[in-house]
Amino acid sequence: MNLFRMISCVFLLALAACAPLQPSGSTTGEEKTANIQARWNAFLSLHGRQGPSLSEGSLRFGESGNTHRVTWLLWGNDAEQLRFDIQAGIGNTLAKARLAEGVLLLYLPSDNSMLRGDDTPDGILRRIGLDLPLSLHELYAVIQGDFSSAFSHTRILSSRTLEDDGIELELGALSPHMPAATLTLDRRNLPVRLRIPHMWDIRIDCGDDLLPRRMDGMKRNNTNGEEYRFILLIKDRQGRKQFADKELELQMPADVRLLSDI
């Protein structure tokens, strides 16, 4: 081998030694992005139970040291026409609500009054001390295991894979009422935690049927610094035949007082 060829071989060997090695079985950035997107799409495809349904459970809510426990019934043919009853004990109805065409009516039997407003997380349910991060139609959908209604209008800003094969996603605004958020999915691509900066930290527990059975949320009251918390338990879900219009009506006395339009 002449001198020129010998020097060339040494030079090529040196370059090979310096080049970064691609470990066997490693994943490229493009593959990781594609995997995250596939898992996000799988999450959005979880439509849960379809058709008319009646769900029931319990709810504890309020500031630390001053919480209230109620039971609830939520039923409808879909997420757009709903009835929602809240009871503070047997035979003691705290509130009755009806959602139709985006308008929420809330009847308070204790003083024979009614409130009317849009179905938003910061809407009229707050007037009875019930502060939830979801609108009523979003709550119905999530209880049925349909997560796309609450998350389909956002996009992934960044992501990372967790040690337990879960993924953590930084998301854009979920709605005009809810800013960017961090969503954690488990290895089944089910939601286990939702953090909304300066607002909510929500834990979600899904069963073997892939449907939520518990939601536990906490936020700090910006006014007095107190911690507000809710614990929503879903105890039963039943598929039903189509509810008649009468079964979705909100029965109120003729002399009911309209407190406000919100």
C-alpha positions in Angstrom: 0.0 0.0 0.0 1.5 3.3 -1.0 1.8 6.2 1.5 -1.2 8.1 0.1 -3.6 5.2 0.5 -2.2 4.5 4.1 -2.9 8.1 5.1 -6.4 8.1 3.6 -7.3 4.9 5.5 -6.1 6.4 8.8 -8.0 9.5 8.2 -11.3 7.6 7.4 -10.9 5.5 10.5 -10.4 8.6 12.6 -13.6 10.1 11.2 -15.5 6.9 11.9 -14.4 6.8 15.5 -15.5 10.4 16.0 -19.0 10.0 14.4 -21.9 9.6 16.9 -23.3 6.1 17.0 -27.1 5.4 16.6 -27.8 2.9 19.3 -29.6 -0.3 18.2 -33.3 0.1 18.7 -33.2 3.8 19.4 -35.9 6.2 18.3 -35.4 9.3 16.2 -37.0 12.6 16.9 -39.5 12.1 14.0 -40.5 8.7 15.3 -41.0 10.1 18.8 -43.2 12.9 17.4 -45.2 10.4 15.4 -45.6 8.1 18.4 -46.9 11.0 20.6 -49.3 12.1 17.8 -50.6 8.6 17.5 -51.2 8.3 21.2 -52.9 11.7 21.2 -55.2 10.6 18.4 -56.0 7.4 20.3 -57.0 9.5 23.3 -59.3 11.7 21.2 -60.8 8.5 19.6 -62.1 7.4 23.1 -65.8 8.2 22.6 -67.0 6.0 25.5 -70.6 5.2 25.7 -73.0 6.5 23.1 -76.7 7.1 23.2 -79.1 8.0 26.0 -77.7 7.6 29.5 -78.4 8.1 33.1 -75.5 8.5 35.6 -75.5 9.1 39.3 -73.0 9.6 42.0 -71.9 11.9 44.8 -70.0 15.2 45.0 -68.1 16.9 47.8 -67.2 20.5 47.2 -66.2 23.7 48.9 -63.3 25.4 50.7 -61.1 23.5 53.2 -63.0 23.0 56.4 -66.3 24.0 54.9 -67.2 21.3 52.3 -70.7 20.1 51.3 -71.7 16.6 50.2 -74.5 16.1 47.7 -75.7 13.4 45.4 -76.5 14.0 41.8 -78.3 12.6 38.8 -77.4 13.5 35.2 -79.3 12.2 32.2 -80.0 12.9 28.6 -80.1 11.6 25.0 -76.8 13.4 24.2 -74.6 16.1 25.6 -76.7 18.9 24.1 -80.0 18.2 26.0 -79.5 17.3 29.6 -81.1 17.3 33.0 -79.1 17.6 36.2 -80.5 17.2 39.7 -78.5 17.9 42.9 -79.8 16.6 46.3 -78.5 17.4 49.7 -80.2 14.5 51.4 -83.2 12.2 50.8 -86.1 14.3 49.5 -84.0 17.5 49.9 -83.4 18.8 46.3 -80.8 21.6 46.3 -81.1 22.4 42.6 -82.5 21.2 39.3 -80.9 22.1 36.0 -81.8 21.7 32.3 -79.5 22.3 29.3 -81.0 22.9 25.9 -79.5 24.7 22.9 -76.6 25.9 24.9 -78.8 27.6 27.6 -78.7 26.4 31.1 -81.7 26.9 33.4 -81.1 26.4 37.1 -84.1 26.1 39.5 -83.6 26.5 43.3 -86.7 25.0 45.1 -85.7 26.4 48.5 -86.7 29.9 47.4 -88.6 29.2 44.3 -86.2 31.0 42.0 -84.5 30.4 38.7 -81.3 31.5 37.0 -80.6 31.4 33.3 -77.2 31.6 31.6 -74.7 30.1 29.2 -73.3 26.6 29.8 -69.8 27.5 30.7 -67.4 26.4 33.6 -67.7 29.9 35.2 -71.5 30.0 34.8 -74.5 29.9 37.0 -73.6 26.7 39.0 -71.2 28.9 40.9 -74.2 30.7 42.3 -74.8 27.6 44.5 -71.1 27.3 45.4 -70.4 24.6 42.8 -67.2 25.5 41.0 -66.2 22.9 38.4 -63.6 23.1 35.6 -66.1 21.8 33.0 -69.3 22.9 31.5 -72.3 20.7 32.1 -72.3 19.2 28.5 -68.5 18.6 28.9 -69.1 16.9 32.2 -71.7 14.6 30.7 -69.4 13.7 27.9 -66.4 13.0 30.2 -68.5 10.8 32.5 -69.5 8.8 29.5 -65.8 8.4 28.6 -65.9 10.8 25.6 -62.9 13.0 26.2 -62.8 14.5 22.7 -65.5 17.1 23.4 -63.3 18.7 26.1 -60.0 18.4 24.3 -60.5 18.3 20.5 -60.2 22.1 20.1 -56.6 22.3 21.4 -53.2 21.2 20.1 -50.0 19.8 21.5 -47.3 22.4 22.2 -44.7 20.0 23.6 -44.5 16.6 25.1 -42.3 14.1 27.1 -42.5 10.4 27.9 -42.7 9.4 31.5 -40.9 6.4 33.2 -44.2 4.5 33.6 -44.8 4.7 29.8 -47.2 7.6 30.3 -46.9 10.8 28.4 -47.1 14.4 29.5 -48.5 16.9 27.0 -48.4 20.7 27.1 -51.5 21.9 25.4 -52.8 25.1 24.0 -55.9 26.8 25.2 -58.8 24.3 25.8 -61.5 26.9 25.4 -62.0 30.7 25.7 -62.6 30.1 29.4 -59.6 27.9 30.0 -56.0 28.7 29.2 -53.1 26.4 28.3 -52.9 23.1 30.3 -50.7 20.1 31.0 -52.4 16.7 30.4 -50.9 13.4 31.6 -52.0 10.2 29.9 -51.2 6.7 31.2 -50.0 3.8 29.2 -53.6 3.1 28.1 -53.8 6.7 26.8 -56.4 7.5 29.4 -56.2 10.9 31.3 -54.9 10.7 34.9 -54.0 14.3 35.6 -54.9 17.8 34.2 -53.1 20.9 35.4 -54.3 24.3 34.4 -51.9 27.0 35.6 -53.2 29.3 38.4 -56.5 27.4 38.3 -56.9 23.7 38.6 -55.0 20.5 39.4 -57.3 17.6 38.6 -56.7 13.9 39.1 -58.8 11.4 37.1 -59.2 7.7 37.9 -60.6 5.4 35.2 -61.6 1.8 35.7 -61.0 -1.3 33.7 -63.9 -0.4 31.5 -61.9 2.8 30.5 -64.6 5.0 32.0 -64.0 7.6 34.7 -65.0 6.7 38.2 -63.5 9.5 40.2 -62.4 13.1 39.6 -60.6 15.0 42.3 -59.8 18.7 41.7 -58.2 21.4 43.7 -57.5 25.1 43.1 -56.4 28.1 45.2 -58.9 30.9 45.8 -57.2 34.1 44.5 -59.3 36.3 46.8 -58.6 34.7 50.2 -56.0 32.1 49.5 -58.2 29.3 50.7 -58.0 25.9 48.9 -61.2 24.9 47.0 -61.7 21.2 46.3 -64.2 19.0 44.6 -64.4 15.1 44.6 -66.8 13.7 42.0 -67.6 10.0 42.3 -69.5 8.2 39.5 -71.3 5.3 41.1 -73.5 4.1 38.3 -74.0 4.6 34.6 -77.0 3.1 32.7 -77.7 3.1 29.0 -81.4 4.0 28.4 -83.9 4.1 25.7 -84.5 7.5 24.2 -85.8 9.9 26.8 -89.1 11.6 25.9 -89.2 15.4 25.8 -91.3 15.4 29.0 -88.6 13.5 30.9 -86.1 16.2 30.0 -88.3 19.1 31.0 -87.7 21.3 34.0 -90.8 21.3 36.1 -91.2 24.6 38.0 -94.2 26.4 39.6 -95.9 29.1 37.6 -94.9 31.8 40.1 -91.1 31.0 40.0 -88.9 34.1 40.3 -86.2 34.8 37.7 -83.2 36.1 39.6 -81.0 36.9 36.7 -79.8 36.3 33.2 -76.1 35.6 33.2 
